[in-house]
Amino acid sequence: MESPILPKPLRQGLSKAQLTKETLLKNAKKEFLSHGFQGASLRRICASAGVTTGAVYFFFQNKEDLFSQIVAPTASGLAALGRELTETEYASPDLGPACDLRLMEFLYCHREEALLLLEHSAHTRYETFPGELYAQMRQTFLLFFKRYGREDADPELIRILVEMRMKGFLEILKGDYTMEQALTLTRQTGIYADGGFRQLAATMKTEQPMDKN
């Protein structure tokens, strides 16, 4: 789903240089989504934008700088929101579904940038971002297991649960859904996941830790 970088009234007040930069960013986003960072071509980006290849270097140091300027605001916003939601959900577990909705709303409003960060950032300065986000989620799951009396929860179980949760978010994010549909699906899958986690935690209280040998 494509969203213009700036609405038309604001575009009309931009200088020619600013409009060129906006057009480059818009076409670069499409190129990175289609081909990933390594496969993206500055020549194709410039051709789509209707400018010479040299125009890129007037605004950006290189291809990575171009990628970074597209995703940087979303990366910082998502990292901050993740920390906030972790604290909120741990303090009030019943707010878990509401936290999921806030996360999906942010992801949906920054859909293309989020997909670039999570699936196309290899070989850029943001290539560690997905791993850092997943690590944050694993820590959150560990805190919840501790709350339910299972400090010894298997790290491999936690890893799988995080992968499942993020897979669900990505499936919704990549689907052709309206915001309302995306939030409804998030709420429904969140209810399922929350109930499943509570049942799992309760069951694990009566089980012996898994033998890892």
C-alpha positions as semicolon CSV with decimal commas, in nm:
position;residue;x (nm);y (nm);z (nm)
1;M;0,000;0,000;0,000
2;E;0,160;0,324;-0,112
3;S;0,125;0,642;0,086
4;P;0,251;0,979;-0,042
5;I;0,531;1,133;0,158
6;L;0,362;1,471;0,168
7;P;0,006;1,580;0,083
8;K;-0,036;1,788;-0,233
9;P;-0,090;2,126;-0,058
10;L;0,244;2,087;0,120
11;R;0,417;1,967;-0,196
12;Q;0,316;2,288;-0,373
13;G;0,519;2,489;-0,122
14;L;0,839;2,291;-0,170
15;S;1,137;2,405;-0,372
16;K;1,245;2,210;-0,679
17;A;1,530;2,053;-0,480
18;Q;1,295;1,944;-0,201
19;L;1,053;1,795;-0,451
20;T;1,338;1,606;-0,617
21;K;1,448;1,464;-0,283
22;E;1,091;1,364;-0,197
23;T;1,054;1,191;-0,533
24;L;1,382;1,005;-0,485
25;L;1,275;0,887;-0,139
26;K;0,938;0,772;-0,270
27;N;1,087;0,574;-0,559
28;A;1,371;0,439;-0,347
29;K;1,120;0,298;-0,101
30;K;0,951;0,106;-0,382
31;E;1,287;-0,021;-0,510
32;F;1,404;-0,140;-0,167
33;L;1,074;-0,315;-0,101
34;S;1,091;-0,493;-0,436
35;H;1,460;-0,585;-0,442
36;G;1,595;-0,548;-0,089
37;F;1,892;-0,328;-0,009
38;Q;2,158;-0,526;-0,193
39;G;1,947;-0,583;-0,503
40;A;1,828;-0,224;-0,526
41;S;1,967;-0,017;-0,812
42;L;2,037;0,356;-0,788
43;R;2,001;0,372;-1,166
44;R;1,648;0,230;-1,150
45;I;1,559;0,464;-0,864
46;C;1,678;0,767;-1,057
47;A;1,511;0,652;-1,378
48;S;1,180;0,612;-1,193
49;A;1,226;0,954;-1,036
50;G;1,311;1,111;-1,371
51;V;1,652;1,242;-1,262
52;T;2,013;1,162;-1,341
53;T;2,208;0,921;-1,120
54;G;2,425;1,207;-1,002
55;A;2,121;1,369;-0,840
56;V;2,126;1,105;-0,567
57;Y;2,464;1,221;-0,443
58;F;2,341;1,576;-0,410
59;F;2,106;1,462;-0,132
60;F;2,254;1,135;-0,002
61;Q;2,604;1,008;0,066
62;N;2,535;0,667;-0,088
63;K;2,270;0,397;-0,121
64;E;2,283;0,312;0,249
65;D;2,231;0,674;0,348
66;L;1,927;0,682;0,119
67;F;1,788;0,368;0,285
68;S;1,861;0,505;0,632
69;Q;1,682;0,833;0,574
70;I;1,372;0,637;0,475
71;V;1,363;0,412;0,783
72;A;1,532;0,614;1,059
73;P;1,220;0,787;1,202
74;T;1,026;0,458;1,207
75;A;1,317;0,271;1,367
76;S;1,349;0,516;1,654
77;G;0,972;0,536;1,701
78;L;0,928;0,159;1,701
79;A;1,214;0,104;1,947
80;A;1,071;0,362;2,188
81;L;0,719;0,222;2,156
82;G;0,846;-0,130;2,218
83;R;1,009;-0,025;2,545
84;E;0,697;0,161;2,653
85;L;0,465;-0,129;2,576
86;T;0,691;-0,377;2,756
87;E;0,677;-0,167;3,073
88;T;0,302;-0,114;3,041
89;E;0,219;-0,479;2,982
90;Y;0,444;-0,604;3,261
91;A;0,290;-0,359;3,511
92;S;-0,065;-0,442;3,396
93;P;-0,085;-0,781;3,216
94;D;-0,452;-0,729;3,133
95;L;-0,346;-0,445;2,903
96;G;-0,165;-0,690;2,676
97;P;-0,434;-0,688;2,403
98;A;-0,446;-0,306;2,409
99;C;-0,066;-0,296;2,373
100;D;-0,089;-0,525;2,071
101;L;-0,337;-0,285;1,912
102;R;-0,109;0,014;1,972
103;L;0,182;-0,173;1,816
104;M;-0,020;-0,274;1,510
105;E;-0,155;0,078;1,467
106;F;0,202;0,211;1,461
107;L;0,318;-0,060;1,222
108;Y;0,022;-0,005;0,993
109;C;0,081;0,371;0,978
110;H;0,446;0,303;0,888
111;R;0,386;-0,017;0,696
112;E;0,643;0,014;0,420
113;E;0,917;0,146;0,647
114;A;0,848;-0,129;0,902
115;L;0,872;-0,398;0,635
116;L;1,200;-0,250;0,514
117;L;1,338;-0,264;0,867
118;L;1,214;-0,613;0,948
119;E;1,270;-0,790;0,617
120;H;1,500;-0,586;0,391
121;S;1,763;-0,422;0,612
122;A;2,044;-0,676;0,566
123;H;2,381;-0,514;0,487
124;T;2,272;-0,173;0,618
125;R;2,337;-0,005;0,950
126;Y;1,990;-0,129;1,051
127;E;2,059;-0,497;0,986
128;T;2,064;-0,570;1,360
129;F;1,728;-0,399;1,418
130;P;1,510;-0,711;1,373
131;G;1,733;-0,911;1,609
132;E;1,722;-0,635;1,869
133;L;1,343;-0,616;1,847
134;Y;1,310;-0,994;1,879
135;A;1,551;-0,993;2,175
136;Q;1,337;-0,729;2,345
137;M;1,031;-0,948;2,294
138;R;1,211;-1,255;2,427
139;Q;1,300;-1,059;2,740
140;T;0,936;-0,961;2,779
141;F;0,824;-1,323;2,753
142;L;1,087;-1,424;3,009
143;L;0,958;-1,162;3,252
144;F;0,607;-1,300;3,214
145;F;0,718;-1,655;3,273
146;K;0,892;-1,534;3,590
147;R;0,569;-1,366;3,696
148;Y;0,397;-1,703;3,662
149;G;0,667;-1,879;3,862
150;R;0,873;-2,029;3,581
151;E;1,206;-1,849;3,588
152;D;1,353;-2,160;3,426
153;A;1,141;-2,132;3,109
154;D;1,325;-2,291;2,818
155;P;1,489;-2,021;2,601
156;E;1,406;-2,226;2,292
157;L;1,037;-2,222;2,383
158;I;1,053;-1,845;2,430
159;R;1,229;-1,806;2,094
160;I;0,957;-2,005;1,917
161;L;0,677;-1,810;2,087
162;V;0,834;-1,479;1,982
163;E;0,878;-1,604;1,624
164;M;0,510;-1,705;1,616
165;R;0,397;-1,369;1,751
166;M;0,605;-1,169;1,505
167;K;0,500;-1,394;1,218
168;G;0,140;-1,307;1,299
169;F;0,211;-0,934;1,299
170;L;0,396;-0,958;0,969
171;E;0,119;-1,161;0,805
172;I;-0,133;-0,892;0,897
173;L;0,104;-0,614;0,796
174;K;0,167;-0,766;0,452
175;G;-0,200;-0,839;0,387
176;D;-0,427;-0,613;0,185
177;Y;-0,625;-0,498;0,488
178;T;-0,775;-0,170;0,596
179;M;-0,665;-0,029;0,929
180;E;-0,992;-0,148;1,084
181;Q;-0,944;-0,500;0,950
182;A;-0,581;-0,510;1,065
183;L;-0,675;-0,401;1,416
184;T;-0,962;-0,653;1,432
185;L;-0,729;-0,936;1,332
186;T;-0,473;-0,816;1,584
187;R;-0,731;-0,810;1,860
188;Q;-0,858;-1,158;1,774
189;T;-0,514;-1,318;1,748
190;G;-0,410;-1,133;2,065
191;I;-0,700;-1,284;2,260
192;Y;-0,600;-1,628;2,132
193;A;-0,233;-1,574;2,220
194;D;-0,307;-1,432;2,565
195;G;-0,533;-1,722;2,656
196;G;-0,282;-1,970;2,524
197;F;0,003;-1,815;2,719
198;R;-0,189;-1,819;3,046
199;Q;-0,284;-2,182;2,993
200;L;0,073;-2,272;2,904
201;A;0,212;-2,094;3,211
202;A;-0,042;-2,267;3,437
203;T;0,044;-2,607;3,287
204;M;0,417;-2,548;3,325
205;K;0,375;-2,490;3,698
206;T;0,302;-2,860;3,737
207;E;0,568;-2,982;3,496
208;Q;0,935;-3,053;3,553
209;P;1,183;-2,845;3,353
210;M;1,266;-3,007;3,018
211;D;1,584;-3,212;3,016
212;K;1,820;-3,038;2,771
213;N;2,068;-3,328;2,757
